[in-house]
Amino acid sequence: MLQQTQVERVLPFYARFMKRFPHAKTLSLAPLSEVLKVWQGLGYNRRAKMLHAAAKKLAVTKLDSITELEKLPGVGRYTARAIAAFAFNKDAIVVETNIRTAIVHHFFPKRRKVSDAEIERVLEKTLPRGRAREWYSALMDYGAYLKRSGVSHNARSEHYARQSKFSGSLREARGAIVRELTQGTVSRACLVMLLGTTRRKQVALALDALCAEGLVRVRRSRYALAD
């Protein structure tokens, strides 16, 4: 949920999601359509689909190594290492936006561009072995504090990319479709008009993409959230 989404926005969704799906088995047994309904409003609905698929694997197999975690749907290099550090307290090297801010601020105060590889080397030397969970929690809190104080080094990271504007975007069109389908089945003609005549083509593209990704299904010319 925290991928590309701020903590303050995630918290109420997290509480609602965990109340309905308290563990991997509960989530794995639910239909995808219900998972998408509970996720509704958080955006990036592909995350919900991949989390659902990952839960199906976790319900039958215990995974705790970084290599095994990276095999889960939707889990990449950062997420696997963050899970290893926070869930299992393993000495993994984790880099995210607040950690970048803290490291760049103290170790690269005059550099214009800093790569994650350089930040990882600093973390390798500074990580207190056996205390990864505590260490990264502190670094994230400190990085967030620096940002609230007006210190942000995102632009100095070689890996930073500003998120595109939501209004008028394909993301907005996708979200509108999923939101409409939480109410039941809808025809294509109605869906493509959700955002008005000027955005018909964009919504049609978003609808086709959602179908291709398995988030939406079509039966007898009626669209619905995937089962």
C-alpha positions in Angstrom: 0.0 0.0 0.0 2.9 2.3 0.7 4.3 2.0 -2.8 3.9 5.5 -4.4 1.4 6.5 -1.6 2.0 8.5 1.5 1.6 7.0 5.0 -1.2 9.4 6.0 -3.3 8.4 3.0 -2.6 4.7 3.5 -3.5 4.4 7.2 -7.3 4.3 7.0 -7.2 1.9 4.1 -4.8 -0.3 5.9 -7.0 -0.5 8.9 -10.0 -1.3 6.8 -8.2 -3.9 4.7 -6.7 -5.7 7.7 -10.0 -5.8 9.5 -11.5 -7.7 6.5 -8.4 -9.7 5.6 -6.4 -10.2 8.8 -4.0 -12.8 7.4 -2.8 -14.3 4.1 -5.3 -17.2 4.1 -8.3 -15.0 4.5 -7.1 -12.8 1.6 -6.3 -15.8 -0.6 -9.8 -17.2 -0.2 -11.6 -14.0 -1.1 -12.6 -13.3 -4.7 -10.6 -10.6 -6.4 -13.7 -8.5 -6.9 -14.1 -8.2 -3.1 -10.4 -7.4 -2.6 -10.7 -4.6 -5.2 -13.8 -3.2 -3.5 -12.1 -3.0 -0.1 -9.0 -1.5 -1.8 -11.2 1.1 -3.7 -10.0 4.7 -3.3 -6.4 3.9 -2.7 -5.5 3.8 -6.4 -3.0 1.7 -8.4 -5.4 -1.3 -8.3 -2.8 -3.6 -9.8 -1.2 -3.6 -6.3 -4.4 -5.2 -4.9 -4.4 -7.9 -7.6 -0.7 -8.7 -7.1 -1.2 -8.8 -3.3 -4.1 -11.2 -3.7 -2.0 -13.4 -5.9 0.9 -13.3 -3.4 -1.5 -14.2 -0.6 -2.4 -17.4 -2.5 1.3 -18.4 -2.4 1.8 -17.3 1.2 -1.2 -19.3 2.4 0.5 -22.5 1.4 4.2 -21.7 1.6 6.4 -19.9 4.2 8.8 -17.5 2.5 11.5 -15.6 4.4 14.6 -15.3 2.2 15.0 -12.3 -0.1 15.3 -14.6 -3.1 12.1 -16.4 -2.3 10.3 -13.1 -1.5 11.3 -11.7 -4.9 9.4 -14.5 -6.6 6.1 -13.2 -5.2 3.8 -11.2 -7.6 4.4 -7.5 -7.3 7.5 -7.9 -5.0 10.6 -6.3 -6.4 14.1 -5.6 -5.0 13.1 -2.9 -2.5 9.9 -4.6 -1.2 11.7 -7.9 -0.7 14.4 -6.3 1.3 12.0 -4.2 3.3 10.0 -7.3 4.2 13.2 -9.1 5.2 14.3 -6.2 7.4 11.0 -5.3 9.1 9.2 -8.7 9.2 12.2 -10.9 9.9 14.8 -8.4 11.2 17.3 -9.6 8.6 20.4 -7.5 7.9 19.1 -6.4 4.4 20.1 -3.2 2.7 16.9 -1.1 2.2 16.7 2.2 0.3 13.6 4.3 0.1 12.8 8.0 -0.1 13.2 9.0 3.6 16.3 6.8 4.0 17.8 8.5 0.9 17.1 11.9 2.4 18.9 11.0 5.7 22.0 9.4 4.0 22.4 12.1 1.4 22.0 14.9 4.0 24.8 13.6 6.1 27.2 11.7 3.8 26.8 13.6 0.5 26.1 17.2 1.5 27.6 18.8 -1.5 26.9 16.2 -4.3 24.4 17.1 -7.0 23.6 13.5 -7.9 23.9 10.5 -5.7 23.1 6.9 -6.9 21.4 4.3 -4.8 24.5 2.1 -5.2 26.5 4.8 -3.2 23.7 5.0 -0.6 23.8 1.2 -0.3 27.5 1.2 0.4 27.0 3.7 3.2 24.2 1.5 4.7 26.4 -1.6 4.5 28.9 0.1 6.7 26.5 1.7 9.1 23.8 -1.0 9.6 24.0 -2.3 13.2 23.9 -6.0 12.7 20.9 -7.7 14.2 19.0 -4.4 14.6 17.8 -3.8 11.0 14.1 -3.3 12.0 15.0 -0.7 14.6 17.6 1.0 12.5 15.5 1.5 9.4 12.5 2.6 11.5 14.7 5.3 13.0 16.2 6.3 9.6 12.7 6.6 8.0 11.4 8.7 10.9 14.5 10.9 10.8 14.3 11.3 7.0 10.6 12.3 7.3 11.6 14.8 10.1 14.2 16.4 7.7 11.5 16.7 5.0 9.1 18.4 7.4 11.9 20.7 8.4 12.3 21.7 4.7 15.3 19.5 3.9 14.6 17.2 0.9 17.2 15.7 -1.3 14.9 13.8 -3.7 16.0 15.9 -6.6 19.6 15.0 -5.9 18.9 11.3 -6.2 19.7 9.7 -9.6 16.6 7.5 -9.1 14.1 10.1 -8.1 11.2 10.7 -10.5 8.4 13.1 -9.7 4.9 11.5 -9.8 2.9 12.6 -12.8 -0.2 14.7 -12.3 -3.3 12.7 -11.4 -6.0 14.9 -12.8 -6.5 14.1 -16.5 -4.3 11.1 -16.3 -4.8 7.5 -17.4 -4.5 6.6 -13.6 -7.6 8.7 -13.0 -9.5 7.0 -15.8 -8.6 3.5 -14.4 -9.7 4.5 -11.0 -13.0 5.9 -12.2 -13.7 2.6 -14.0 -12.9 0.4 -11.0 -15.0 2.7 -8.7 -18.0 2.4 -11.1 -17.7 -1.4 -11.3 -17.8 -1.8 -7.5 -21.5 -1.0 -7.9 -22.1 -3.8 -10.4 -21.9 -4.7 -14.1 -21.8 -1.9 -16.6 -21.9 -1.7 -20.4 -18.9 -0.4 -22.4 -20.9 2.5 -23.7 -21.6 3.8 -20.2 -18.0 3.2 -19.0 -16.3 5.1 -21.7 -18.5 8.1 -21.0 -17.6 8.2 -17.3 -15.3 11.2 -17.7 -17.1 13.0 -20.5 -16.9 13.0 -24.3 -13.5 14.5 -24.5 -11.9 11.6 -22.6 -13.8 8.7 -24.3 -10.7 7.4 -26.0 -8.6 7.6 -22.9 -11.2 5.8 -20.8 -11.5 3.1 -23.5 -7.8 2.5 -23.4 -7.9 2.3 -19.6 -10.7 -0.2 -19.8 -8.9 -2.4 -22.3 -5.8 -2.3 -20.2 -7.7 -3.3 -17.1 -9.2 -6.3 -19.0 -5.8 -7.3 -20.3 -4.4 -7.2 -16.7 -7.1 -9.4 -15.3 -8.7 -6.7 -13.1 -11.9 -6.4 -15.1 -13.8 -9.1 -17.0 -16.4 -8.9 -19.8 -19.3 -11.3 -20.3 -22.2 -10.8 -22.7 -21.1 -7.2 -23.4 -21.2 -6.3 -19.7 -18.1 -5.4 -17.7 -17.5 -6.3 -14.1 -14.6 -6.6 -11.6 -12.7 -9.8 -12.0 -13.8 -12.8 -9.9 
